[in-house]
Amino acid sequence: MSETRQTGRVAGKRVLVVGGGSVGPGWGNGKAAAVLYAREGAKVLVVDRSDAAAKATVELIRDEGGTAAAFIGDMTDPEVAKASVTSAVNAFGGLDILHFNIGISTRGGIADTTLEDWRKVFAVNLDAAFHVTRAALPVLEQDGGGAIVYITTLAAHLNGPYAYVGYETSKAALSRLSRSVAAEYAARGVRSNTVVPGMIDTPHVQAHVATSTDGAAVAQARAAQVPMKRQGTGWDVAEAALFLASDAAGFITGVDLHVDGGMSILMGNAAI
């Protein structure tokens, strides 16, 4: 990825990126999106519950000459979610784009997923999106409209070899939330879409792979399942999100854009 600003595809836009930090070295989906928005001319509020992660992304943006600020907080709290939107307005004078990128998972099917785990996953993956969307919509609308991009997962649409019922269900609901917002706000100037990543090589995934005795073999096996024979990157997801958030997608709303190297072609054969 180039270290210079590209073509100003969101020049002058004000963006709130929820989950703009990273759990480790490298480029996660949220971190890449935050940096790409800034490279393309936007002012970016990087939201994360990790102070260090949010500030690391802000520092990267500022080092490249971009404009960014950090907001630290747990978005499962509706008041914190509202405060993040207020922070964006205070820092940049308004809001044009909401990018929602956080998510957690716990492994298990219906029988072995505890109620506590179910609620925890839904609180992060869906409730937080509900809270920040409710807070952002009036600002987006009063500023003349804008765009919302939610990052979901191919697991919301296809079953893999392992059960993650809370993760799968909450992310599927996130896609439905996006379409509900798209339908309600289409005539009010606000577009809402999702990016649906497949096999993406991110620090979050690498942290899970690291628990394997042979992380390289796991990564190779993941790539082999993709028709394009590679895993995607955080930049692949970020570029798709940037397109949906930009004016180039001004007549697009309520879609789920798959960024999966063709995995959805395989339908039920995909392993997430």
C-alpha positions as CSV (number, residue, x, y, z in Angstrom):
1,M,0.0,0.0,0.0
2,S,1.3,3.4,-0.9
3,E,2.5,5.6,1.9
4,T,1.1,8.8,0.2
5,R,-2.4,10.2,-0.1
6,Q,-4.2,8.9,-3.2
7,T,-6.9,10.9,-5.0
8,G,-9.0,12.6,-2.4
9,R,-12.0,10.3,-2.7
10,V,-13.4,11.5,0.6
11,A,-11.7,14.9,0.7
12,G,-13.2,17.1,3.4
13,K,-15.4,14.4,4.9
14,R,-15.6,13.8,8.6
15,V,-15.4,10.2,9.6
16,L,-16.0,8.3,12.8
17,V,-14.3,4.8,12.7
18,V,-15.5,2.6,15.5
19,G,-12.7,0.0,16.1
20,G,-9.9,2.0,14.4
21,G,-7.2,0.4,16.5
22,S,-5.5,-2.9,16.2
23,V,-4.9,-5.8,18.6
24,G,-1.4,-6.2,17.4
25,P,1.3,-5.3,14.9
26,G,0.1,-5.1,11.3
27,W,-3.0,-3.9,9.5
28,G,-6.4,-4.9,10.8
29,N,-9.6,-3.9,9.0
30,G,-10.4,-0.9,11.2
31,K,-6.8,0.5,11.4
32,A,-6.4,0.2,7.6
33,A,-9.8,1.9,7.0
34,A,-9.0,4.8,9.4
35,V,-5.6,5.4,7.7
36,L,-7.1,5.1,4.2
37,Y,-9.9,7.5,4.9
38,A,-7.3,10.0,6.1
39,R,-5.0,9.4,3.1
40,E,-8.0,10.2,0.9
41,G,-8.6,13.5,2.5
42,A,-10.9,12.9,5.4
43,K,-10.7,14.0,9.0
44,V,-10.9,10.8,11.2
45,L,-12.0,10.2,14.8
46,V,-10.4,6.9,15.8
47,V,-12.6,5.1,18.3
48,D,-11.4,2.2,20.3
49,R,-11.6,0.8,23.8
50,S,-7.8,0.6,23.9
51,D,-6.1,3.9,24.5
52,A,-2.8,2.6,23.0
53,A,-4.4,1.1,19.9
54,A,-6.4,4.2,19.1
55,K,-3.5,6.6,19.6
56,A,-1.2,4.4,17.5
57,T,-3.5,4.8,14.6
58,V,-3.9,8.5,15.1
59,E,-0.1,8.9,15.2
60,L,0.2,7.1,11.9
61,I,-2.3,9.4,10.3
62,R,-0.7,12.5,11.7
63,D,2.8,11.4,10.7
64,E,1.5,11.2,7.1
65,G,0.1,14.7,7.4
66,G,-3.5,13.8,7.9
67,T,-6.0,14.9,10.5
68,A,-7.1,12.6,13.3
69,A,-8.2,12.5,16.9
70,A,-8.8,9.6,19.3
71,F,-11.8,8.7,21.4
72,I,-11.5,5.9,24.0
73,G,-14.5,4.1,25.3
74,D,-16.7,1.0,25.4
75,M,-19.3,1.4,22.7
76,T,-21.7,-1.1,24.3
77,D,-22.6,1.8,26.6
78,P,-25.1,3.9,24.8
79,E,-23.9,7.1,26.6
80,V,-20.4,6.4,25.5
81,A,-21.5,5.8,21.9
82,K,-23.4,9.1,22.0
83,A,-20.3,10.8,23.4
84,S,-18.2,9.5,20.5
85,V,-20.5,11.2,18.0
86,T,-20.4,14.4,20.1
87,S,-16.6,14.2,20.1
88,A,-16.5,14.0,16.3
89,V,-18.8,17.0,16.0
90,N,-16.7,19.0,18.5
91,A,-13.4,18.0,16.8
92,F,-14.4,18.4,13.1
93,G,-17.7,20.4,13.1
94,G,-19.9,17.6,12.0
95,L,-20.1,14.0,10.7
96,D,-20.3,12.6,7.2
97,I,-19.4,8.9,7.5
98,L,-19.9,6.3,10.2
99,H,-17.7,3.2,9.9
100,F,-18.5,0.4,12.3
101,N,-15.8,-2.3,12.6
102,I,-15.9,-3.9,16.0
103,G,-16.7,-7.6,16.7
104,I,-16.0,-10.5,19.0
105,S,-16.8,-14.2,18.9
106,T,-17.0,-17.2,21.2
107,R,-16.9,-20.7,19.8
108,G,-19.9,-22.9,20.3
109,G,-23.3,-23.9,19.0
110,I,-26.7,-23.4,20.7
111,A,-26.2,-26.2,23.2
112,D,-22.8,-25.1,24.5
113,T,-23.0,-21.3,24.2
114,T,-23.8,-19.8,27.6
115,L,-26.3,-17.0,27.9
116,E,-23.5,-14.9,29.2
117,D,-21.4,-15.4,26.1
118,W,-24.4,-14.9,23.8
119,R,-25.2,-11.6,25.5
120,K,-21.6,-10.4,25.5
121,V,-21.2,-11.1,21.7
122,F,-24.5,-9.4,20.9
123,A,-23.6,-6.4,23.1
124,V,-20.4,-5.7,21.0
125,N,-21.4,-6.9,17.6
126,L,-25.0,-5.6,17.4
127,D,-26.0,-3.4,20.4
128,A,-23.0,-1.2,20.0
129,A,-23.9,-0.6,16.3
130,F,-27.4,0.2,17.3
131,H,-26.2,2.7,19.9
132,V,-23.8,4.6,17.7
133,T,-26.1,4.5,14.7
134,R,-28.9,6.1,16.7
135,A,-26.5,8.8,17.9
136,A,-25.0,9.4,14.5
137,L,-28.2,9.5,12.3
138,P,-29.5,12.9,13.4
139,V,-26.1,14.5,12.8
140,L,-25.6,12.8,9.4
141,E,-29.1,14.0,8.4
142,Q,-28.7,17.6,9.6
143,D,-25.4,17.8,7.8
144,G,-27.1,17.0,4.5
145,G,-26.8,13.3,4.5
146,G,-23.9,10.8,4.6
147,A,-22.9,7.2,4.6
148,I,-22.8,4.3,7.1
149,V,-20.5,1.3,6.5
150,Y,-20.8,-1.8,8.7
151,I,-18.2,-4.5,8.6
152,T,-19.8,-7.9,8.9
153,T,-18.5,-11.4,7.9
154,L,-19.1,-14.2,5.4
155,A,-20.0,-16.3,8.5
156,A,-23.2,-14.2,8.6
157,H,-24.2,-15.8,5.3
158,L,-22.5,-19.2,5.1
159,N,-21.7,-21.9,7.6
160,G,-18.2,-23.0,8.2
161,P,-16.9,-26.2,9.8
162,Y,-17.1,-24.8,13.4
163,A,-20.1,-23.3,15.2
164,Y,-20.0,-19.7,16.3
165,V,-23.7,-19.3,16.8
166,G,-23.5,-16.0,18.6
167,Y,-21.0,-14.4,16.2
168,E,-22.8,-15.7,13.1
169,T,-26.2,-14.6,14.3
170,S,-25.2,-11.2,15.6
171,K,-23.4,-10.4,12.3
172,A,-26.3,-11.5,10.3
173,A,-28.5,-9.2,12.3
174,L,-26.0,-6.4,11.7
175,S,-26.6,-6.8,7.9
176,R,-30.3,-6.6,8.5
177,L,-29.8,-3.5,10.7
178,S,-28.0,-1.9,7.8
179,R,-30.8,-2.6,5.4
180,S,-33.4,-1.3,7.8
181,V,-31.4,2.0,8.2
182,A,-31.0,2.1,4.4
183,A,-34.7,1.8,3.8
184,E,-35.8,4.3,6.5
185,Y,-33.2,7.0,5.6
186,A,-32.9,6.6,1.8
187,A,-35.1,9.7,1.2
188,R,-33.3,11.6,3.9
189,G,-29.9,11.5,2.4
190,V,-28.2,8.7,4.4
191,R,-26.9,5.6,2.8
192,S,-26.2,2.4,4.7
193,N,-24.2,-0.6,3.4
194,T,-22.1,-3.5,4.7
195,V,-18.8,-5.0,3.7
196,V,-18.7,-8.8,4.0
197,P,-15.1,-10.0,4.4
198,G,-14.1,-13.7,3.9
199,M,-10.7,-15.0,4.8
200,I,-8.8,-11.9,5.9
201,D,-5.2,-12.0,7.3
202,T,-5.4,-9.5,10.2
203,P,-3.7,-9.2,13.6
204,H,-6.9,-10.5,15.2
205,V,-6.9,-13.6,13.1
206,Q,-3.2,-14.1,13.6
207,A,-3.7,-14.0,17.3
208,H,-6.1,-16.9,17.0
209,V,-3.8,-18.7,14.5
210,A,-0.9,-18.3,17.0
211,T,-2.6,-20.7,19.3
212,S,-2.0,-23.4,16.7
213,T,1.2,-25.5,16.9
214,D,1.8,-24.5,13.2
215,G,0.5,-21.1,12.5
216,A,2.0,-21.0,9.1
217,A,0.3,-24.2,8.1
218,V,-3.0,-22.8,9.3
219,A,-2.6,-19.6,7.3
220,Q,-1.6,-21.7,4.2
221,A,-4.7,-23.9,4.7
222,R,-6.9,-20.8,5.0
223,A,-5.5,-19.4,1.8
224,A,-6.0,-22.7,-0.1
225,Q,-9.8,-22.5,0.6
226,V,-10.1,-19.2,-1.3
227,P,-10.7,-19.4,-5.1
228,M,-8.1,-16.7,-5.5
229,K,-5.7,-18.8,-3.5
230,R,-4.7,-16.1,-1.0
231,Q,-6.2,-14.5,2.1
232,G,-7.4,-10.9,1.9
233,T,-5.8,-8.1,3.8
234,G,-7.2,-5.2,5.9
235,W,-6.5,-3.0,2.9
236,D,-8.9,-5.1,0.7
237,V,-11.6,-4.5,3.2
238,A,-10.7,-0.8,3.7
239,E,-10.8,-0.1,-0.1
240,A,-14.3,-1.6,-0.3
241,A,-15.5,0.4,2.7
242,L,-14.0,3.6,1.2
243,F,-15.9,3.0,-2.0
244,L,-19.2,2.5,-0.3
245,A,-18.6,5.6,1.9
246,S,-17.6,7.8,-1.0
247,D,-19.7,9.8,-3.4
248,A,-18.7,7.2,-6.1
249,A,-21.3,5.0,-4.4
250,G,-23.9,7.8,-4.2
251,F,-26.7,5.6,-5.7
252,I,-25.9,2.5,-3.7
253,T,-27.6,1.7,-0.4
254,G,-28.7,-1.4,1.4
255,V,-26.2,-3.8,-0.2
256,D,-23.8,-6.4,1.3
257,L,-20.5,-6.1,-0.7
258,H,-18.6,-9.4,-0.5
259,V,-14.8,-9.1,-0.2
260,D,-14.0,-12.8,-0.1
261,G,-11.8,-13.7,-3.1
262,G,-14.8,-15.7,-4.5
263,M,-15.5,-17.7,-1.4
264,S,-19.2,-17.0,-1.6
265,I,-19.2,-18.8,-5.0
266,L,-18.5,-22.0,-3.0
267,M,-21.6,-21.5,-0.9
268,G,-21.7,-24.2,1.8
269,N,-18.1,-25.3,1.1
270,A,-16.6,-22.2,2.7
271,A,-14.7,-22.6,6.0
272,I,-14.7,-19.4,8.0
